[in-house]
Amino acid sequence: MNSGKWKFTEGSRGDYTFDDLDYVVEWAGEHGHLVRGHSPIWDQDLPSWVEAIKSKEVLAAVVKNHVTTHVGRYKGLIYAWVRLFFDVSAFANHRFIGCCE
């Protein structure tokens, strides 16, 4: 479900747009279907503003905020999340190999 990917739900930092995903979740609920959510963080498909972050600490805070906002919005509506829990430190370290600190 592409409408749930980070670049579509928070294209600009702190500016959330869930309209398309809300529609899918609402439609599924009205028709008796369960919804399994795609990971709110997918390191192959990030918004450009996330790619531009140069600090591990800022990236970790941004990831935490995004996941909390995204998953919290659908509490009780999405029954499971694919690949939600992963090591944010490893994600940050991988992104910053060879990068200036």
HUKA-V607971 format. One record per run of one state. SS is the DSSP state (A for helix, B for strand, O for the rest). FROM is the first residue (numbers start at 1). TO is the last residue. If there is no record, write none. Layout:
BEGIN
SS_FROM_TO + SS_FROM_TO
END
This chain:
BEGIN
O_1_1 + A_2_4 + O_5_5 + A_6_9 + O_10_11 + B_12_12 + O_13_14 + B_15_15 + O_16_18 + A_19_30 + O_31_35 + B_36_37 + O_38_47 + A_48_51 + O_52_55 + A_56_73 + O_74_79 + B_80_81 + O_82_87 + A_88_95 + O_96_101
END
